[in-house]
Amino acid sequence: MEIKWLSYVPLYIALCEEKSIAKAANRLGFSNAHASRQLKQLEDILKVQLIQRTTRQFNLTYDGLAFYQKVKALYFEAESIDAQFDSQQEIKGRLRVAASASFGAFMLSKPLASFKRQYPEIELEVIFTEKPLELIENGFDIAFYLTELPPAGYIGRRIRALKCKPYVSVNYPNLEVINHPRELINHRHILYKNSEFTLDQWMFQHVKNNDRFEVCFENSISVNLVSAMVDALVEGCGIAMLDEFALSQLSKEQKSDIIELLPDWVTDSILPLYMLYPKREHLAPRTRLFVEHFKQVLRS
């Protein structure tokens, strides 16, 4: 039996991921007209509209999304089979990675660079954003996000639990000795806030006597990027609750101006950072390579 739509799969996947006929055509080395004809032929073969397209919009229909999810999985399987039976073949293709803008840039820059050096034929596309993404719908292979639990259909590898401490700069005009969490309430605060939550409530516990005290910070300044929190901290805009990893990119001179407050108190961990990838029996070879590469980076 001839499967008439099979040869159109690479183009259709490119269209769904690029959300543009021109970009998909350029990716595959086609003309725009050829890509448009191919899409029309595919829709005629399937007898459904896959993509609603106007001069300004390019959206998958319900059938288009369902078809994309099926053929993307099929394409991954085909790549896995191809790699299995041709081990000498150099693995190529595009790997799309989504990551939290706050922590992704810090954590991924070195692993991505070393991965690219090791596998130069794999094209990397990395999107840093704080906006939650429908990973499958948007064609992402791997994601790094703060979450309580991995979403359905994904395998999650926990990278680290973020434990935050209160920090202040010597440039802060109201700098003073703070001996108890309740004293934080009287100061300016730099908060992390995104579309889903604001990190303004913190439970402190004393490391020796286990006393607990909850603090609700007032919003002096709120941002949705940790790097912006660090910048505001350095400039003396207030007290910020930050994981020590967020301060790792500062220069020695800048670090010398930052003071950790309440060293005898600890806070509960906030949402853990996960590496997420689709729950499939056979991952695409390039996805599997990146997962193993990142695991190795964590162990080293």
ROLONU-650966 format. One record per residue (C-alpha): residue number from 1; residue in three letters; x, y, z. Coordinates in nm, 2 decimals, padded with zeros to 4 digits, always signed. Last residue first. Layout:
<atoms>
{NUM, 'ALA', {X, Y, Z}};
...
</atoms>
This chain:
<atoms>
{300, 'SER', {+03.15, +01.62, +03.63}};
{299, 'ARG', {+02.82, +01.44, +03.71}};
{298, 'LEU', {+02.60, +01.72, +03.59}};
{297, 'VAL', {+02.80, +01.75, +03.26}};
{296, 'GLN', {+02.76, +01.38, +03.20}};
{295, 'LYS', {+02.38, +01.41, +03.24}};
{294, 'PHE', {+02.39, +01.70, +03.00}};
{293, 'HIS', {+02.57, +01.49, +02.74}};
{292, 'GLU', {+02.33, +01.20, +02.79}};
{291, 'VAL', {+02.03, +01.42, +02.73}};
{290, 'PHE', {+02.20, +01.59, +02.43}};
{289, 'LEU', {+02.28, +01.26, +02.27}};
{288, 'ARG', {+01.92, +01.13, +02.32}};
{287, 'THR', {+01.78, +01.45, +02.16}};
{286, 'ARG', {+02.02, +01.41, +01.86}};
{285, 'PRO', {+01.93, +01.05, +01.82}};
{284, 'ALA', {+01.55, +01.12, +01.82}};
{283, 'LEU', {+01.41, +00.95, +02.12}};
{282, 'HIS', {+01.29, +00.59, +02.11}};
{281, 'GLU', {+01.04, +00.46, +02.36}};
{280, 'ARG', {+00.89, +00.81, +02.39}};
{279, 'LYS', {+00.82, +01.03, +02.70}};
{278, 'PRO', {+00.91, +01.36, +02.55}};
{277, 'TYR', {+01.19, +01.57, +02.72}};
{276, 'LEU', {+01.21, +01.77, +03.04}};
{275, 'MET', {+01.52, +01.89, +03.23}};
{274, 'TYR', {+01.39, +02.00, +03.57}};
{273, 'LEU', {+01.46, +02.29, +03.81}};
{272, 'PRO', {+01.30, +02.25, +04.15}};
{271, 'LEU', {+01.03, +02.49, +04.27}};
{270, 'ILE', {+01.14, +02.68, +04.59}};
{269, 'SER', {+01.34, +02.51, +04.86}};
{268, 'ASP', {+01.24, +02.61, +05.22}};
{267, 'THR', {+01.45, +02.88, +05.38}};
{266, 'VAL', {+01.75, +02.87, +05.61}};
{265, 'TRP', {+01.86, +03.08, +05.91}};
{264, 'ASP', {+02.20, +03.11, +06.08}};
{263, 'PRO', {+02.34, +03.31, +05.79}};
{262, 'LEU', {+02.08, +03.59, +05.84}};
{261, 'LEU', {+02.19, +03.82, +05.57}};
{260, 'GLU', {+02.44, +03.75, +05.29}};
{259, 'ILE', {+02.63, +04.06, +05.20}};
{258, 'ILE', {+02.71, +04.17, +04.84}};
{257, 'ASP', {+02.99, +04.43, +04.78}};
{256, 'SER', {+03.27, +04.17, +04.75}};
{255, 'LYS', {+03.06, +03.99, +04.49}};
{254, 'GLN', {+03.07, +04.29, +04.27}};
{253, 'GLU', {+03.45, +04.31, +04.29}};
{252, 'LYS', {+03.49, +03.94, +04.23}};
{251, 'SER', {+03.27, +03.97, +03.91}};
{250, 'LEU', {+02.91, +03.85, +03.92}};
{249, 'GLN', {+02.81, +03.54, +03.72}};
{248, 'SER', {+02.79, +03.32, +04.03}};
{247, 'LEU', {+02.53, +03.54, +04.20}};
{246, 'ALA', {+02.23, +03.34, +04.06}};
{245, 'PHE', {+02.39, +03.02, +04.17}};
{244, 'GLU', {+02.37, +03.14, +04.53}};
{243, 'ASP', {+01.99, +03.12, +04.51}};
{242, 'LEU', {+01.84, +03.46, +04.56}};
{241, 'MET', {+01.60, +03.64, +04.80}};
{240, 'ALA', {+01.67, +04.01, +04.73}};
{239, 'ILE', {+01.70, +04.30, +04.97}};
{238, 'GLY', {+01.67, +04.65, +04.82}};
{237, 'CYS', {+01.76, +04.88, +04.53}};
{236, 'GLY', {+02.13, +04.89, +04.62}};
{235, 'GLU', {+02.27, +04.89, +04.26}};
{234, 'VAL', {+02.40, +04.54, +04.30}};
{233, 'LEU', {+02.06, +04.41, +04.41}};
{232, 'ALA', {+01.89, +04.57, +04.11}};
{231, 'ASP', {+02.13, +04.40, +03.88}};
{230, 'VAL', {+02.08, +04.07, +04.06}};
{229, 'MET', {+01.71, +04.10, +04.03}};
{228, 'ALA', {+01.75, +04.18, +03.66}};
{227, 'SER', {+01.95, +03.86, +03.61}};
{226, 'VAL', {+01.67, +03.67, +03.80}};
{225, 'LEU', {+01.42, +03.78, +03.53}};
{224, 'ASN', {+01.05, +03.84, +03.59}};
{223, 'VAL', {+01.09, +04.16, +03.78}};
{222, 'SER', {+00.94, +04.31, +04.09}};
{221, 'ILE', {+01.04, +04.63, +04.28}};
{220, 'SER', {+00.93, +04.76, +04.62}};
{219, 'ASN', {+00.68, +04.48, +04.65}};
{218, 'GLU', {+00.63, +04.41, +05.02}};
{217, 'PHE', {+00.78, +04.08, +05.15}};
{216, 'CYS', {+00.58, +03.83, +05.35}};
{215, 'VAL', {+00.80, +03.67, +05.62}};
{214, 'GLU', {+00.73, +03.35, +05.80}};
{213, 'PHE', {+00.92, +03.26, +06.11}};
{212, 'ARG', {+01.04, +02.92, +06.24}};
{211, 'ASP', {+01.25, +02.83, +06.54}};
{210, 'ASN', {+01.46, +02.52, +06.47}};
{209, 'ASN', {+01.70, +02.59, +06.76}};
{208, 'LYS', {+02.02, +02.55, +06.57}};
{207, 'VAL', {+01.96, +02.61, +06.19}};
{206, 'HIS', {+01.69, +02.87, +06.25}};
{205, 'GLN', {+01.40, +02.82, +06.01}};
{204, 'PHE', {+01.27, +03.09, +05.77}};
{203, 'MET', {+00.95, +03.06, +05.57}};
{202, 'TRP', {+00.93, +03.29, +05.28}};
{201, 'GLN', {+00.64, +03.47, +05.11}};
{200, 'ASP', {+00.70, +03.71, +04.82}};
{199, 'LEU', {+00.79, +03.48, +04.53}};
{198, 'THR', {+00.52, +03.60, +04.29}};
{197, 'PHE', {+00.33, +03.34, +04.08}};
{196, 'GLU', {+00.20, +03.24, +03.74}};
{195, 'SER', {+00.26, +03.54, +03.51}};
{194, 'ASN', {+00.60, +03.61, +03.66}};
{193, 'LYS', {+00.73, +03.78, +03.97}};
{192, 'TYR', {+01.07, +03.77, +04.14}};
{191, 'LEU', {+01.09, +04.03, +04.41}};
{190, 'ILE', {+01.34, +04.30, +04.51}};
{189, 'HIS', {+01.25, +04.43, +04.86}};
{188, 'ARG', {+01.28, +04.75, +05.05}};
{187, 'HIS', {+01.31, +04.72, +05.43}};
{186, 'ASN', {+01.09, +04.70, +05.74}};
{185, 'ILE', {+00.98, +04.34, +05.68}};
{184, 'LEU', {+01.34, +04.21, +05.69}};
{183, 'GLU', {+01.34, +04.27, +06.07}};
{182, 'ARG', {+01.10, +03.98, +06.12}};
{181, 'PRO', {+01.37, +03.75, +05.98}};
{180, 'HIS', {+01.59, +03.81, +06.29}};
{179, 'ASN', {+01.94, +03.95, +06.35}};
{178, 'ILE', {+01.97, +04.22, +06.08}};
{177, 'VAL', {+02.26, +04.46, +06.10}};
{176, 'GLU', {+02.20, +04.77, +05.90}};
{175, 'LEU', {+02.20, +04.90, +05.54}};
{174, 'ASN', {+01.93, +05.16, +05.47}};
{173, 'PRO', {+02.11, +05.32, +05.17}};
{172, 'TYR', {+02.17, +04.98, +04.99}};
{171, 'ASN', {+02.52, +05.03, +04.82}};
{170, 'VAL', {+02.67, +04.77, +05.06}};
{169, 'SER', {+02.44, +04.53, +04.87}};
{168, 'VAL', {+02.18, +04.30, +05.02}};
{167, 'TYR', {+02.12, +03.93, +05.02}};
{166, 'PRO', {+01.85, +03.71, +05.16}};
{165, 'LYS', {+01.90, +03.33, +05.10}};
{164, 'CYS', {+01.73, +03.11, +04.84}};
{163, 'LYS', {+01.75, +02.73, +04.80}};
{162, 'LEU', {+01.68, +02.62, +04.44}};
{161, 'ALA', {+01.65, +02.24, +04.41}};
{160, 'ARG', {+01.87, +02.11, +04.13}};
{159, 'ILE', {+01.86, +01.93, +03.80}};
{158, 'ARG', {+01.56, +01.70, +03.84}};
{157, 'ARG', {+01.52, +01.48, +03.53}};
{156, 'GLY', {+01.17, +01.49, +03.40}};
{155, 'ILE', {+01.02, +01.25, +03.14}};
{154, 'TYR', {+00.73, +01.41, +02.96}};
{153, 'GLY', {+00.39, +01.29, +02.85}};
{152, 'ALA', {+00.21, +01.45, +03.15}};
{151, 'PRO', {+00.39, +01.75, +03.29}};
{150, 'PRO', {+00.70, +01.70, +03.51}};
{149, 'LEU', {+00.62, +01.78, +03.87}};
{148, 'GLU', {+00.67, +02.08, +04.09}};
{147, 'THR', {+00.80, +02.30, +03.81}};
{146, 'LEU', {+01.09, +02.53, +03.73}};
{145, 'TYR', {+01.18, +02.48, +03.37}};
{144, 'PHE', {+01.45, +02.33, +03.13}};
{143, 'ALA', {+01.30, +02.20, +02.80}};
{142, 'ILE', {+01.40, +01.95, +02.54}};
{141, 'ASP', {+01.27, +01.86, +02.19}};
{140, 'PHE', {+01.06, +02.17, +02.12}};
{139, 'GLY', {+00.81, +02.16, +01.83}};
{138, 'ASN', {+00.58, +02.44, +01.95}};
{137, 'GLU', {+00.28, +02.21, +01.99}};
{136, 'ILE', {+00.50, +01.95, +02.18}};
{135, 'LEU', {+00.64, +02.21, +02.42}};
{134, 'GLU', {+00.32, +02.40, +02.50}};
{133, 'LEU', {+00.52, +02.69, +02.65}};
{132, 'PRO', {+00.51, +02.86, +02.98}};
{131, 'LYS', {+00.63, +03.22, +02.94}};
{130, 'GLU', {+00.96, +03.28, +03.13}};
{129, 'THR', {+01.15, +03.26, +02.80}};
{128, 'PHE', {+01.49, +03.16, +02.67}};
{127, 'ILE', {+01.46, +02.99, +02.33}};
{126, 'VAL', {+01.75, +02.78, +02.21}};
{125, 'GLU', {+01.79, +02.66, +01.85}};
{124, 'LEU', {+02.09, +02.42, +01.80}};
{123, 'GLU', {+02.19, +02.27, +01.46}};
{122, 'ILE', {+02.36, +01.93, +01.49}};
{121, 'GLU', {+02.65, +01.90, +01.25}};
{120, 'PRO', {+02.90, +02.04, +01.51}};
{119, 'TYR', {+02.85, +01.75, +01.75}};
{118, 'GLN', {+03.13, +01.77, +02.01}};
{117, 'ARG', {+03.18, +02.14, +01.98}};
{116, 'LYS', {+02.81, +02.20, +01.98}};
{115, 'PHE', {+02.77, +01.99, +02.30}};
{114, 'SER', {+03.05, +02.19, +02.47}};
{113, 'ALA', {+02.88, +02.52, +02.38}};
{112, 'LEU', {+02.54, +02.40, +02.50}};
{111, 'PRO', {+02.68, +02.26, +02.83}};
{110, 'LYS', {+02.86, +02.60, +02.89}};
{109, 'SER', {+02.57, +02.83, +02.82}};
{108, 'LEU', {+02.31, +02.60, +02.98}};
{107, 'MET', {+02.31, +02.69, +03.35}};
{106, 'PHE', {+02.33, +03.07, +03.35}};
{105, 'ALA', {+02.12, +03.12, +03.04}};
{104, 'GLY', {+01.86, +02.87, +03.16}};
{103, 'PHE', {+01.81, +03.02, +03.51}};
{102, 'SER', {+01.61, +03.33, +03.46}};
{101, 'ALA', {+01.52, +03.28, +03.09}};
{100, 'SER', {+01.37, +02.95, +03.18}};
{99, 'ALA', {+01.45, +02.72, +02.89}};
{98, 'ALA', {+01.33, +02.59, +02.56}};
{97, 'VAL', {+01.55, +02.37, +02.34}};
{96, 'ARG', {+01.51, +02.29, +01.97}};
{95, 'LEU', {+01.75, +02.04, +01.82}};
{94, 'ARG', {+01.79, +02.06, +01.45}};
{93, 'GLY', {+01.93, +01.79, +01.23}};
{92, 'LYS', {+02.25, +01.59, +01.20}};
{91, 'ILE', {+02.40, +01.27, +01.33}};
{90, 'GLU', {+02.71, +01.16, +01.14}};
{89, 'GLN', {+02.65, +00.82, +00.98}};
{88, 'GLN', {+02.89, +00.55, +01.10}};
{87, 'SER', {+02.63, +00.38, +01.32}};
{86, 'ASP', {+02.41, +00.31, +01.02}};
{85, 'PHE', {+02.15, +00.06, +01.13}};
{84, 'GLN', {+02.08, +00.22, +01.46}};
{83, 'ALA', {+02.10, +00.58, +01.33}};
{82, 'ASP', {+01.84, +00.51, +01.06}};
{81, 'ILE', {+01.61, +00.34, +01.30}};
{80, 'SER', {+01.64, +00.63, +01.54}};
{79, 'GLU', {+01.57, +00.88, +01.26}};
{78, 'ALA', {+01.27, +00.68, +01.15}};
{77, 'GLU', {+01.14, +00.68, +01.51}};
{76, 'PHE', {+01.18, +01.05, +01.54}};
{75, 'TYR', {+00.99, +01.10, +01.22}};
{74, 'LEU', {+00.70, +00.89, +01.34}};
{73, 'ALA', {+00.69, +01.09, +01.67}};
{72, 'LYS', {+00.68, +01.41, +01.46}};
{71, 'VAL', {+00.42, +01.25, +01.23}};
{70, 'LYS', {+00.18, +01.18, +01.51}};
{69, 'GLN', {+00.21, +01.51, +01.69}};
{68, 'TYR', {+00.19, +01.70, +01.36}};
{67, 'PHE', {-00.13, +01.52, +01.25}};
{66, 'ALA', {-00.30, +01.60, +01.58}};
{65, 'LEU', {-00.20, +01.96, +01.55}};
{64, 'GLY', {-00.32, +01.99, +01.19}};
{63, 'ASP', {-00.65, +01.82, +01.28}};
{62, 'TYR', {-00.72, +02.08, +01.55}};
{61, 'THR', {-00.61, +02.35, +01.31}};
{60, 'LEU', {-00.25, +02.48, +01.33}};
{59, 'ASN', {-00.21, +02.86, +01.31}};
{58, 'PHE', {-00.03, +03.10, +01.08}};
{57, 'GLN', {-00.16, +03.45, +01.11}};
{56, 'ARG', {-00.08, +03.78, +00.94}};
{55, 'THR', {-00.11, +03.74, +00.57}};
{54, 'THR', {-00.36, +03.45, +00.63}};
{53, 'ARG', {-00.30, +03.09, +00.71}};
{52, 'GLN', {-00.51, +02.83, +00.89}};
{51, 'ILE', {-00.30, +02.51, +00.88}};
{50, 'LEU', {-00.40, +02.15, +00.85}};
{49, 'GLN', {-00.72, +02.17, +00.64}};
{48, 'VAL', {-00.85, +01.82, +00.58}};
{47, 'LYS', {-00.88, +01.59, +00.28}};
{46, 'LEU', {-00.56, +01.40, +00.37}};
{45, 'ILE', {-00.43, +01.40, +00.01}};
{44, 'ASP', {-00.57, +01.75, -00.06}};
{43, 'GLU', {-00.41, +01.88, +00.26}};
{42, 'LEU', {-00.07, +01.74, +00.15}};
{41, 'GLN', {-00.11, +01.88, -00.20}};
{40, 'LYS', {-00.18, +02.23, -00.05}};
{39, 'LEU', {+00.13, +02.20, +00.18}};
{38, 'GLN', {+00.34, +02.10, -00.12}};
{37, 'ARG', {+00.22, +02.38, -00.33}};
{36, 'SER', {+00.30, +02.63, -00.06}};
{35, 'ALA', {+00.65, +02.49, -00.01}};
{34, 'HIS', {+00.71, +02.51, -00.39}};
{33, 'ALA', {+00.59, +02.87, -00.40}};
{32, 'ASN', {+00.82, +02.97, -00.11}};
{31, 'SER', {+01.12, +02.81, -00.29}};
{30, 'PHE', {+01.28, +02.51, -00.12}};
{29, 'GLY', {+01.62, +02.48, +00.05}};
{28, 'LEU', {+01.47, +02.29, +00.35}};
{27, 'ARG', {+01.52, +02.57, +00.61}};
{26, 'ASN', {+01.45, +02.84, +00.35}};
{25, 'ALA', {+01.12, +02.68, +00.27}};
{24, 'ALA', {+01.03, +02.65, +00.64}};
{23, 'LYS', {+01.12, +03.02, +00.70}};
{22, 'ALA', {+00.91, +03.14, +00.40}};
{21, 'ILE', {+00.61, +02.91, +00.48}};
{20, 'SER', {+00.61, +03.04, +00.84}};
{19, 'LYS', {+00.52, +02.89, +01.18}};
{18, 'GLU', {+00.89, +02.77, +01.19}};
{17, 'GLU', {+00.81, +02.45, +01.39}};
{16, 'CYS', {+00.48, +02.36, +01.22}};
{15, 'LEU', {+00.61, +02.44, +00.88}};
{14, 'ALA', {+00.93, +02.24, +00.93}};
{13, 'ILE', {+00.73, +01.94, +01.05}};
{12, 'TYR', {+00.51, +01.97, +00.74}};
{11, 'LEU', {+00.82, +01.99, +00.51}};
{10, 'PRO', {+00.98, +01.68, +00.66}};
{9, 'VAL', {+00.64, +01.49, +00.65}};
{8, 'TYR', {+00.56, +01.55, +00.28}};
{7, 'SER', {+00.72, +01.23, +00.16}};
{6, 'LEU', {+00.48, +01.02, +00.38}};
{5, 'TRP', {+00.16, +01.17, +00.25}};
{4, 'LYS', {+00.10, +00.92, -00.03}};
{3, 'ILE', {+00.13, +00.60, +00.18}};
{2, 'GLU', {+00.14, +00.34, -00.10}};
{1, 'MET', {+00.00, +00.00, +00.00}};
</atoms>
